[in-house]
Amino acid sequence: MTEFAFTAAERQAVYRVISERRDMRRFVPDSVVPEEVLARLLHAAHAAPVSV
């Protein structure tokens, strides 16, 4: 398995995004997410590690 090294700033950014996540429907009702954004998010989700 390849080892990836992330800087402290990169790790902190991930932790911040996870801890500050919010449901955007509450802030922007009836908003539309562009197809390219959805595709990018799905691609990232498919690349995420899986534990069983």
C-alpha distance matrix in Angstrom:
0.0 3.8 6.4 9.5 12.9 15.8 19.3 21.6 23.6 20.7 19.8 23.5 24.1 21.6 23.4 26.7 26.1 25.1 28.0 30.5 29.7 32.9 34.4 35.8 38.4 40.4 40.6 40.9 42.6 42.7 40.1 38.2 34.6 34.2 32.3 29.9 28.9 28.4 26.3 24.1 23.7 22.9 20.3 18.6 19.1 17.5 14.3 14.2 12.1 14.2 15.1 17.6
3.8 0.0 3.8 6.4 9.8 12.9 16.4 19.0 20.8 18.1 17.6 21.4 21.8 19.8 21.9 25.0 24.5 24.0 27.0 29.2 28.6 32.0 33.6 34.8 37.6 39.5 39.3 39.7 41.6 41.7 39.0 37.1 33.4 32.8 31.2 28.5 27.5 27.4 25.3 22.7 22.6 22.4 19.5 17.6 18.8 17.6 14.0 14.2 12.9 15.7 17.1 20.1
6.4 3.8 0.0 3.8 6.6 9.9 13.2 15.6 17.8 15.4 14.7 18.5 19.3 17.6 19.4 22.6 22.6 22.1 24.8 27.2 27.1 30.6 32.6 33.8 36.9 38.5 38.2 38.8 41.0 41.4 38.6 37.1 33.4 33.1 31.9 29.1 27.7 27.9 26.2 23.3 22.9 23.2 20.6 18.1 19.3 18.9 15.2 14.7 13.4 16.4 17.5 20.7
9.5 6.4 3.8 0.0 3.8 6.5 10.0 12.7 14.4 11.8 11.6 15.4 15.9 14.5 16.7 19.6 19.5 19.5 22.3 24.3 24.3 27.8 30.0 31.0 34.2 35.7 35.2 35.8 38.1 38.6 35.7 34.3 30.6 30.3 29.4 26.5 24.9 25.4 24.0 20.8 20.5 21.3 18.8 16.0 17.6 17.8 14.1 13.5 13.1 16.6 18.2 21.7
12.9 9.8 6.6 3.8 0.0 3.8 6.7 9.5 11.6 9.7 9.7 13.3 14.3 13.6 15.5 18.2 18.8 19.2 21.5 23.5 24.1 27.7 30.2 31.1 34.5 35.8 35.0 35.8 38.4 39.2 36.3 35.1 31.5 31.4 30.9 27.9 26.1 27.0 25.9 22.4 22.0 23.4 21.1 18.0 19.8 20.5 16.9 16.0 15.9 19.4 20.6 24.3
15.8 12.9 9.9 6.5 3.8 0.0 3.8 6.5 8.0 5.9 6.4 9.8 10.6 10.4 12.5 14.8 15.5 16.3 18.5 20.2 21.0 24.7 27.3 28.1 31.6 32.7 31.7 32.7 35.5 36.4 33.4 32.5 29.1 29.1 29.0 26.1 24.0 25.1 24.4 20.9 20.3 22.1 20.2 16.9 18.7 20.1 16.8 15.7 16.2 19.7 21.1 24.8
19.3 16.4 13.2 10.0 6.7 3.8 0.0 3.8 5.3 5.2 6.3 8.6 9.9 11.0 12.6 14.3 15.6 17.0 18.6 20.1 21.4 25.1 28.0 28.7 32.3 33.0 31.8 32.9 36.0 37.2 34.2 33.6 30.2 30.4 30.7 27.8 25.5 27.0 26.7 23.0 22.4 24.7 23.0 19.6 21.5 23.3 20.1 18.9 19.6 23.0 24.3 28.0
21.6 19.0 15.6 12.7 9.5 6.5 3.8 0.0 3.8 5.5 5.2 6.1 8.6 10.0 10.6 12.1 14.3 15.5 16.4 18.1 20.0 23.6 26.9 27.8 31.4 31.7 30.5 32.1 35.2 36.8 34.0 33.8 30.6 31.2 31.9 29.2 26.5 27.9 28.1 24.5 23.4 25.8 24.6 21.0 22.5 24.7 21.8 20.1 20.6 23.7 24.7 28.3
23.6 20.8 17.8 14.4 11.6 8.0 5.3 3.8 0.0 3.8 5.5 5.1 6.1 8.8 9.9 10.4 12.3 14.3 15.2 16.1 18.1 21.6 24.8 25.2 29.0 29.3 27.8 29.2 32.4 34.0 31.1 31.0 28.0 28.6 29.5 26.9 24.1 25.8 26.2 22.6 21.7 24.5 23.5 20.0 21.8 24.2 21.7 20.2 21.4 24.6 25.9 29.6
20.7 18.1 15.4 11.8 9.7 5.9 5.2 5.5 3.8 0.0 3.8 5.4 5.1 6.4 8.8 9.9 10.7 12.6 14.4 15.4 16.6 20.1 23.1 23.6 27.2 28.0 26.6 27.8 30.8 32.1 29.1 28.7 25.4 25.9 26.5 23.8 21.1 22.6 22.8 19.1 18.3 20.9 19.8 16.3 18.1 20.5 17.9 16.5 18.0 21.3 22.9 26.6
19.8 17.6 14.7 11.6 9.7 6.4 6.3 5.2 5.5 3.8 0.0 3.8 5.4 5.2 6.3 8.7 10.1 10.8 12.4 14.3 15.6 19.3 22.4 23.5 27.1 27.6 26.7 28.2 31.1 32.6 29.8 29.6 26.4 27.2 27.7 25.4 22.5 23.4 23.8 20.3 18.8 21.1 20.3 16.6 17.7 20.1 17.6 15.5 16.4 19.4 20.5 24.1
23.5 21.4 18.5 15.4 13.3 9.8 8.6 6.1 5.1 5.4 3.8 0.0 3.8 5.4 5.1 6.1 8.6 9.9 10.5 12.0 14.1 17.7 21.1 22.1 25.8 25.9 24.8 26.6 29.6 31.5 28.9 29.1 26.2 27.4 28.4 26.3 23.1 24.2 25.1 21.7 20.0 22.7 22.3 18.6 19.6 22.5 20.4 18.1 19.2 21.9 22.9 26.4
24.1 21.8 19.3 15.9 14.3 10.6 9.9 8.6 6.1 5.1 5.4 3.8 0.0 3.8 5.5 5.1 6.2 8.6 9.9 10.5 12.0 15.5 18.7 19.3 23.0 23.3 22.0 23.5 26.6 28.3 25.5 25.6 22.7 23.8 24.9 22.7 19.5 20.9 21.9 18.6 17.0 20.0 19.8 16.2 17.5 20.6 18.8 16.9 18.7 21.6 23.1 26.6
21.6 19.8 17.6 14.5 13.6 10.4 11.0 10.0 8.8 6.4 5.2 5.4 3.8 0.0 3.8 5.4 5.2 6.2 8.6 10.0 10.6 14.3 17.2 18.3 21.9 22.5 21.8 23.2 25.9 27.4 24.8 24.6 21.6 22.8 23.5 21.5 18.3 19.1 20.0 16.8 14.7 17.3 17.3 13.5 14.3 17.4 15.7 13.5 15.2 17.9 19.4 22.9
23.4 21.9 19.4 16.7 15.5 12.5 12.6 10.6 9.9 8.8 6.3 5.1 5.5 3.8 0.0 3.8 5.6 5.2 6.1 8.5 10.1 13.8 17.1 18.7 22.2 22.3 21.8 23.8 26.4 28.3 26.1 26.4 23.7 25.3 26.1 24.6 21.1 21.6 22.9 19.9 17.5 19.9 20.2 16.5 16.6 19.7 18.3 15.5 16.6 18.8 19.7 22.9
26.7 25.0 22.6 19.6 18.2 14.8 14.3 12.1 10.4 9.9 8.7 6.1 5.1 5.4 3.8 0.0 3.8 5.5 5.2 5.9 8.4 11.9 15.4 16.6 20.2 20.0 19.1 21.2 24.1 26.2 24.0 24.7 22.2 24.1 25.4 24.0 20.4 21.3 23.0 20.1 17.7 20.6 21.3 17.8 18.1 21.5 20.4 18.0 19.6 21.7 22.9 26.0
26.1 24.5 22.6 19.5 18.8 15.5 15.6 14.3 12.3 10.7 10.1 8.6 6.2 5.2 5.6 3.8 0.0 3.8 5.6 5.2 5.9 9.5 12.6 13.6 17.2 17.6 16.7 18.4 21.2 23.1 20.7 21.1 18.6 20.4 21.7 20.4 16.8 17.5 19.4 16.6 14.1 17.1 18.0 14.7 15.0 18.7 18.0 15.8 18.0 20.0 21.6 24.7
25.1 24.0 22.1 19.5 19.2 16.3 17.0 15.5 14.3 12.6 10.8 9.9 8.6 6.2 5.2 5.5 3.8 0.0 3.8 5.6 5.4 9.1 12.1 14.1 17.3 17.6 17.7 19.6 21.8 23.7 21.7 22.1 19.6 21.7 22.6 21.7 18.0 18.0 19.8 17.5 14.4 16.7 17.9 14.6 14.0 17.5 17.1 14.3 16.0 17.5 18.7 21.6
28.0 27.0 24.8 22.3 21.5 18.5 18.6 16.4 15.2 14.4 12.4 10.5 9.9 8.6 6.1 5.2 5.6 3.8 0.0 3.8 5.7 8.9 12.4 14.6 17.7 17.2 17.3 19.8 22.1 24.5 22.9 23.8 21.8 24.3 25.5 24.8 21.0 21.1 23.2 21.0 17.9 20.2 21.6 18.3 17.6 21.2 20.8 17.9 19.3 20.5 21.2 23.9
30.5 29.2 27.2 24.3 23.5 20.2 20.1 18.1 16.1 15.4 14.3 12.0 10.5 10.0 8.5 5.9 5.2 5.6 3.8 0.0 3.8 6.4 10.1 11.7 15.0 14.4 13.9 16.5 19.1 21.6 19.9 21.2 19.4 22.0 23.8 23.2 19.4 19.8 22.3 20.2 17.3 20.1 21.7 18.7 18.3 22.1 22.0 19.6 21.5 22.9 24.0 26.6
29.7 28.6 27.1 24.3 24.1 21.0 21.4 20.0 18.1 16.6 15.6 14.1 12.0 10.6 10.1 8.4 5.9 5.4 5.7 3.8 0.0 3.8 7.1 9.0 12.2 12.3 12.3 14.4 16.7 18.8 17.2 18.2 16.4 19.2 20.7 20.4 16.6 16.6 19.3 17.5 14.4 16.9 19.0 16.3 15.6 19.4 19.8 17.5 19.8 20.9 22.3 24.8
32.9 32.0 30.6 27.8 27.7 24.7 25.1 23.6 21.6 20.1 19.3 17.7 15.5 14.3 13.8 11.9 9.5 9.1 8.9 6.4 3.8 0.0 3.8 5.9 8.8 8.5 9.0 11.3 13.3 15.8 14.6 16.2 15.1 18.3 20.2 20.6 16.8 16.6 19.8 18.6 15.5 17.9 20.5 18.4 17.4 21.1 22.1 20.1 22.4 23.2 24.6 26.8
34.4 33.6 32.6 30.0 30.2 27.3 28.0 26.9 24.8 23.1 22.4 21.1 18.7 17.2 17.1 15.4 12.6 12.1 12.4 10.1 7.1 3.8 0.0 3.8 5.6 6.1 7.7 9.4 10.4 12.7 12.0 13.7 13.1 16.7 18.4 19.5 16.0 15.2 18.7 18.3 15.2 17.1 20.2 18.7 17.4 20.9 22.5 20.8 23.3 23.7 25.3 27.1
35.8 34.8 33.8 31.0 31.1 28.1 28.7 27.8 25.2 23.6 23.5 22.1 19.3 18.3 18.7 16.6 13.6 14.1 14.6 11.7 9.0 5.9 3.8 0.0 3.8 5.2 5.1 5.9 7.8 9.9 8.7 10.7 10.5 14.1 16.5 17.6 14.3 14.1 17.8 17.5 15.0 17.3 20.3 19.1 18.4 21.9 23.4 22.3 25.2 25.9 27.9 29.8
38.4 37.6 36.9 34.2 34.5 31.6 32.3 31.4 29.0 27.2 27.1 25.8 23.0 21.9 22.2 20.2 17.2 17.3 17.7 15.0 12.2 8.8 5.6 3.8 0.0 3.8 5.5 5.3 5.0 7.2 7.5 10.0 10.9 14.7 16.9 18.8 15.9 15.2 19.0 19.4 16.9 18.7 22.0 21.3 20.3 23.5 25.5 24.5 27.3 27.7 29.5 31.1
40.4 39.5 38.5 35.7 35.8 32.7 33.0 31.7 29.3 28.0 27.6 25.9 23.3 22.5 22.3 20.0 17.6 17.6 17.2 14.4 12.3 8.5 6.1 5.2 3.8 0.0 3.8 5.9 6.2 9.6 10.2 13.3 14.3 18.1 20.5 22.2 19.1 18.6 22.4 22.5 19.9 21.9 25.1 24.0 23.0 26.3 28.1 26.7 29.3 29.7 31.2 32.8
40.6 39.3 38.2 35.2 35.0 31.7 31.8 30.5 27.8 26.6 26.7 24.8 22.0 21.8 21.8 19.1 16.7 17.7 17.3 13.9 12.3 9.0 7.7 5.1 5.5 3.8 0.0 3.8 6.2 9.7 9.3 12.6 13.6 17.0 20.0 21.2 18.1 18.5 22.2 21.9 19.7 22.2 25.1 23.9 23.5 27.0 28.4 27.2 30.1 30.9 32.7 34.7
40.9 39.7 38.8 35.8 35.8 32.7 32.9 32.1 29.2 27.8 28.2 26.6 23.5 23.2 23.8 21.2 18.4 19.6 19.8 16.5 14.4 11.3 9.4 5.9 5.3 5.9 3.8 0.0 3.8 6.5 5.8 9.3 10.8 14.2 17.3 18.9 16.2 16.6 20.3 20.5 18.8 21.2 24.1 23.4 23.2 26.4 28.1 27.4 30.6 31.4 33.5 35.5
42.6 41.6 41.0 38.1 38.4 35.5 36.0 35.2 32.4 30.8 31.1 29.6 26.6 25.9 26.4 24.1 21.2 21.8 22.1 19.1 16.7 13.3 10.4 7.8 5.0 6.2 6.2 3.8 0.0 3.8 5.5 9.1 11.5 15.0 17.7 19.9 17.6 17.4 21.1 21.9 20.1 21.9 25.1 24.9 24.2 27.2 29.4 28.7 31.8 32.2 34.3 35.8
42.7 41.7 41.4 38.6 39.2 36.4 37.2 36.8 34.0 32.1 32.6 31.5 28.3 27.4 28.3 26.2 23.1 23.7 24.5 21.6 18.8 15.8 12.7 9.9 7.2 9.6 9.7 6.5 3.8 0.0 3.8 6.6 9.8 12.9 15.4 18.1 16.4 15.9 19.5 20.9 19.5 20.9 24.1 24.5 23.9 26.5 28.9 28.7 31.9 32.3 34.6 36.1
40.1 39.0 38.6 35.7 36.3 33.4 34.2 34.0 31.1 29.1 29.8 28.9 25.5 24.8 26.1 24.0 20.7 21.7 22.9 19.9 17.2 14.6 12.0 8.7 7.5 10.2 9.3 5.8 5.5 3.8 0.0 3.8 6.6 9.7 12.7 14.9 13.1 13.2 16.8 17.8 16.7 18.6 21.5 21.8 21.7 24.4 26.5 26.5 29.9 30.6 33.2 35.0
38.2 37.1 37.1 34.3 35.1 32.5 33.6 33.8 31.0 28.7 29.6 29.1 25.6 24.6 26.4 24.7 21.1 22.1 23.8 21.2 18.2 16.2 13.7 10.7 10.0 13.3 12.6 9.3 9.1 6.6 3.8 0.0 3.8 6.3 9.0 11.6 10.4 10.4 13.7 15.1 14.5 16.1 18.9 19.7 19.8 22.1 24.3 24.8 28.3 29.1 31.9 33.7
34.6 33.4 33.4 30.6 31.5 29.1 30.2 30.6 28.0 25.4 26.4 26.2 22.7 21.6 23.7 22.2 18.6 19.6 21.8 19.4 16.4 15.1 13.1 10.5 10.9 14.3 13.6 10.8 11.5 9.8 6.6 3.8 0.0 3.8 6.5 8.4 6.7 6.9 10.3 11.4 10.9 12.7 15.3 16.0 16.4 18.8 20.7 21.3 24.9 26.0 29.0 31.0
34.2 32.8 33.1 30.3 31.4 29.1 30.4 31.2 28.6 25.9 27.2 27.4 23.8 22.8 25.3 24.1 20.4 21.7 24.3 22.0 19.2 18.3 16.7 14.1 14.7 18.1 17.0 14.2 15.0 12.9 9.7 6.3 3.8 0.0 3.8 5.5 5.4 6.6 8.8 10.2 11.0 12.6 14.5 15.8 16.8 18.7 20.5 21.7 25.4 26.8 30.1 32.2
32.3 31.2 31.9 29.4 30.9 29.0 30.7 31.9 29.5 26.5 27.7 28.4 24.9 23.5 26.1 25.4 21.7 22.6 25.5 23.8 20.7 20.2 18.4 16.5 16.9 20.5 20.0 17.3 17.7 15.4 12.7 9.0 6.5 3.8 0.0 3.8 5.4 5.1 6.1 8.6 9.9 10.5 12.2 14.3 15.2 16.4 18.4 20.1 23.8 25.0 28.4 30.3
29.9 28.5 29.1 26.5 27.9 26.1 27.8 29.2 26.9 23.8 25.4 26.3 22.7 21.5 24.6 24.0 20.4 21.7 24.8 23.2 20.4 20.6 19.5 17.6 18.8 22.2 21.2 18.9 19.9 18.1 14.9 11.6 8.4 5.5 3.8 0.0 3.8 5.5 5.0 6.1 8.6 9.9 10.4 12.3 14.2 15.3 16.6 18.6 22.4 24.1 27.6 29.9
28.9 27.5 27.7 24.9 26.1 24.0 25.5 26.5 24.1 21.1 22.5 23.1 19.5 18.3 21.1 20.4 16.8 18.0 21.0 19.4 16.6 16.8 16.0 14.3 15.9 19.1 18.1 16.2 17.6 16.4 13.1 10.4 6.7 5.4 5.4 3.8 0.0 3.8 5.4 5.1 6.2 8.6 9.9 10.7 12.3 14.3 15.5 16.8 20.6 22.4 25.7 28.2
28.4 27.4 27.9 25.4 27.0 25.1 27.0 27.9 25.8 22.6 23.4 24.2 20.9 19.1 21.6 21.3 17.5 18.0 21.1 19.8 16.6 16.6 15.2 14.1 15.2 18.6 18.5 16.6 17.4 15.9 13.2 10.4 6.9 6.6 5.1 5.5 3.8 0.0 3.8 5.5 5.1 6.1 8.5 9.9 10.4 12.2 14.3 15.5 19.1 20.3 23.6 25.7
26.3 25.3 26.2 24.0 25.9 24.4 26.7 28.1 26.2 22.8 23.8 25.1 21.9 20.0 22.9 23.0 19.4 19.8 23.2 22.3 19.3 19.8 18.7 17.8 19.0 22.4 22.2 20.3 21.1 19.5 16.8 13.7 10.3 8.8 6.1 5.0 5.4 3.8 0.0 3.8 5.5 5.1 6.1 8.6 9.8 10.5 12.4 14.4 18.0 19.5 23.0 25.1
24.1 22.7 23.3 20.8 22.4 20.9 23.0 24.5 22.6 19.1 20.3 21.7 18.6 16.8 19.9 20.1 16.6 17.5 21.0 20.2 17.5 18.6 18.3 17.5 19.4 22.5 21.9 20.5 21.9 20.9 17.8 15.1 11.4 10.2 8.6 6.1 5.1 5.5 3.8 0.0 3.8 5.5 5.1 6.2 8.7 10.0 10.8 12.6 16.4 18.5 22.0 24.6
23.7 22.6 22.9 20.5 22.0 20.3 22.4 23.4 21.7 18.3 18.8 20.0 17.0 14.7 17.5 17.7 14.1 14.4 17.9 17.3 14.4 15.5 15.2 15.0 16.9 19.9 19.7 18.8 20.1 19.5 16.7 14.5 10.9 11.0 9.9 8.6 6.2 5.1 5.5 3.8 0.0 3.8 5.4 5.1 6.1 8.7 9.9 10.7 14.5 16.2 19.6 22.1
22.9 22.4 23.2 21.3 23.4 22.1 24.7 25.8 24.5 20.9 21.1 22.7 20.0 17.3 19.9 20.6 17.1 16.7 20.2 20.1 16.9 17.9 17.1 17.3 18.7 21.9 22.2 21.2 21.9 20.9 18.6 16.1 12.7 12.6 10.5 9.9 8.6 6.1 5.1 5.5 3.8 0.0 3.8 5.4 5.0 6.1 8.6 9.9 13.4 14.5 18.0 20.1
20.3 19.5 20.6 18.8 21.1 20.2 23.0 24.6 23.5 19.8 20.3 22.3 19.8 17.3 20.2 21.3 18.0 17.9 21.6 21.7 19.0 20.5 20.2 20.3 22.0 25.1 25.1 24.1 25.1 24.1 21.5 18.9 15.3 14.5 12.2 10.4 9.9 8.5 6.1 5.1 5.4 3.8 0.0 3.8 5.5 5.2 6.4 8.9 12.4 14.2 17.9 20.3
18.6 17.6 18.1 16.0 18.0 16.9 19.6 21.0 20.0 16.3 16.6 18.6 16.2 13.5 16.5 17.8 14.7 14.6 18.3 18.7 16.3 18.4 18.7 19.1 21.3 24.0 23.9 23.4 24.9 24.5 21.8 19.7 16.0 15.8 14.3 12.3 10.7 9.9 8.6 6.2 5.1 5.4 3.8 0.0 3.8 5.5 5.1 6.5 10.2 12.6 16.1 19.0
19.1 18.8 19.3 17.6 19.8 18.7 21.5 22.5 21.8 18.1 17.7 19.6 17.5 14.3 16.6 18.1 15.0 14.0 17.6 18.3 15.6 17.4 17.4 18.4 20.3 23.0 23.5 23.2 24.2 23.9 21.7 19.8 16.4 16.8 15.2 14.2 12.3 10.4 9.8 8.7 6.1 5.0 5.5 3.8 0.0 3.8 5.4 5.2 8.7 10.1 13.5 16.0
17.5 17.6 18.9 17.8 20.5 20.1 23.3 24.7 24.2 20.5 20.1 22.5 20.6 17.4 19.7 21.5 18.7 17.5 21.2 22.1 19.4 21.1 20.9 21.9 23.5 26.3 27.0 26.4 27.2 26.5 24.4 22.1 18.8 18.7 16.4 15.3 14.3 12.2 10.5 10.0 8.7 6.1 5.2 5.5 3.8 0.0 3.8 5.5 8.2 9.3 13.0 15.2
14.3 14.0 15.2 14.1 16.9 16.8 20.1 21.8 21.7 17.9 17.6 20.4 18.8 15.7 18.3 20.4 18.0 17.1 20.8 22.0 19.8 22.1 22.5 23.4 25.5 28.1 28.4 28.1 29.4 28.9 26.5 24.3 20.7 20.5 18.4 16.6 15.5 14.3 12.4 10.8 9.9 8.6 6.4 5.1 5.4 3.8 0.0 3.8 6.5 9.0 12.7 15.5
14.2 14.2 14.7 13.5 16.0 15.7 18.9 20.1 20.2 16.5 15.5 18.1 16.9 13.5 15.5 18.0 15.8 14.3 17.9 19.6 17.5 20.1 20.8 22.3 24.5 26.7 27.2 27.4 28.7 28.7 26.5 24.8 21.3 21.7 20.1 18.6 16.8 15.5 14.4 12.6 10.7 9.9 8.9 6.5 5.2 5.5 3.8 0.0 3.8 6.5 9.9 13.1
12.1 12.9 13.4 13.1 15.9 16.2 19.6 20.6 21.4 18.0 16.4 19.2 18.7 15.2 16.6 19.6 18.0 16.0 19.3 21.5 19.8 22.4 23.3 25.2 27.3 29.3 30.1 30.6 31.8 31.9 29.9 28.3 24.9 25.4 23.8 22.4 20.6 19.1 18.0 16.4 14.5 13.4 12.4 10.2 8.7 8.2 6.5 3.8 0.0 3.8 6.7 10.1
14.2 15.7 16.4 16.6 19.4 19.7 23.0 23.7 24.6 21.3 19.4 21.9 21.6 17.9 18.8 21.7 20.0 17.5 20.5 22.9 20.9 23.2 23.7 25.9 27.7 29.7 30.9 31.4 32.2 32.3 30.6 29.1 26.0 26.8 25.0 24.1 22.4 20.3 19.5 18.5 16.2 14.5 14.2 12.6 10.1 9.3 9.0 6.5 3.8 0.0 3.8 6.6
15.1 17.1 17.5 18.2 20.6 21.1 24.3 24.7 25.9 22.9 20.5 22.9 23.1 19.4 19.7 22.9 21.6 18.7 21.2 24.0 22.3 24.6 25.3 27.9 29.5 31.2 32.7 33.5 34.3 34.6 33.2 31.9 29.0 30.1 28.4 27.6 25.7 23.6 23.0 22.0 19.6 18.0 17.9 16.1 13.5 13.0 12.7 9.9 6.7 3.8 0.0 3.7
17.6 20.1 20.7 21.7 24.3 24.8 28.0 28.3 29.6 26.6 24.1 26.4 26.6 22.9 22.9 26.0 24.7 21.6 23.9 26.6 24.8 26.8 27.1 29.8 31.1 32.8 34.7 35.5 35.8 36.1 35.0 33.7 31.0 32.2 30.3 29.9 28.2 25.7 25.1 24.6 22.1 20.1 20.3 19.0 16.0 15.2 15.5 13.1 10.1 6.6 3.7 0.0
